[in-house]
Amino acid sequence: MLIEIDAERCIGCGRCVADCVGSNLLVEDGTARVKGRCILCGHCVAVCPTNAVTISGFDEEPRPLDGAEALEPARLLAALGARRSMRRFADRPVADEALADI
């Protein structure tokens, strides 16, 4: 698996660089580039506004879940709590409906 950056799509915004937990990306000549060893966390892919960043090897399409495959709330919370990633969050309240969905 490799991280790839499409130079034609990259706008050099630096979001991937700012979110890279391994400090393995840089913006050079207006385009993001991989400078080190990637841990394949996917942060850069998640924050890229132009979908210029991809990680090969994750080609499987996500499949929809039916009710039988849904996680129990306690298992879901445990899985969320075990995540190592950090995201940037907006400084605004979360709607009650969104909390109820979670």
C-alpha positions in Angstrom: 0.0 0.0 0.0 1.2 3.4 -1.0 0.1 6.9 -0.4 -0.3 8.8 -3.7 -0.9 12.5 -4.4 -2.4 13.6 -7.7 -0.4 16.7 -8.6 -3.1 17.9 -11.0 -5.8 17.8 -8.3 -3.6 19.1 -5.4 -4.1 22.8 -4.7 -1.3 23.0 -2.1 -3.6 24.0 0.7 -1.5 22.1 3.3 -4.4 20.5 5.1 -2.8 17.0 4.7 0.5 18.3 6.0 -1.2 19.9 9.1 -3.1 16.7 9.8 -0.3 14.2 9.2 0.5 12.5 12.6 3.8 11.3 11.3 4.9 14.6 9.8 5.5 12.7 6.5 4.1 15.2 4.1 5.2 18.6 2.9 4.0 21.2 0.4 6.7 22.0 -2.2 6.2 24.1 -5.3 2.5 24.3 -4.6 1.9 20.6 -4.4 1.8 18.1 -1.5 4.6 15.5 -1.5 5.4 12.5 0.6 8.7 12.9 2.4 8.8 10.1 4.8 7.4 6.7 5.8 3.6 6.7 5.9 1.8 4.8 8.7 -1.4 4.7 6.5 -3.6 6.3 9.0 -5.7 8.0 6.3 -5.9 11.4 7.9 -4.6 13.1 4.7 -7.2 11.3 2.6 -9.9 12.4 4.9 -9.0 16.1 5.0 -8.1 16.7 1.3 -10.7 19.0 -0.2 -10.0 17.9 -3.8 -9.5 14.2 -3.3 -5.9 14.5 -4.5 -4.6 12.1 -1.8 -5.3 8.4 -2.0 -3.9 5.3 -0.4 -3.7 2.2 -2.6 -4.8 -1.1 -1.3 -8.2 0.1 0.0 -10.1 -0.5 -3.2 -12.9 -2.5 -1.7 -16.2 -0.6 -1.9 -17.9 -0.1 1.5 -20.9 -2.3 1.8 -24.2 -1.1 3.3 -25.1 -2.4 6.7 -28.4 -3.9 7.4 -30.0 -4.0 10.9 -28.5 -7.4 11.6 -25.0 -6.1 11.2 -25.3 -3.0 13.4 -23.0 -2.9 16.4 -24.3 -2.9 19.9 -23.9 0.6 21.4 -21.4 -0.5 24.0 -19.2 -2.2 21.3 -19.4 0.9 19.1 -18.4 3.2 21.9 -15.5 0.9 22.8 -14.3 0.9 19.1 -14.6 4.7 18.9 -12.6 5.0 22.2 -9.9 2.8 20.9 -9.2 5.0 17.8 -5.8 6.7 17.8 -6.8 9.4 15.4 -7.6 13.0 16.3 -9.7 15.3 14.1 -10.3 19.0 14.1 -13.7 19.8 15.5 -15.9 22.8 15.0 -16.5 24.9 18.0 -20.3 24.6 17.9 -23.0 22.5 19.7 -24.0 19.1 18.3 -27.7 18.8 17.4 -29.8 16.6 19.6 -30.9 14.6 16.6 -27.2 13.8 15.7 -26.5 12.6 19.2 -29.6 10.4 19.2 -28.4 8.9 15.9 -25.1 8.0 17.4 
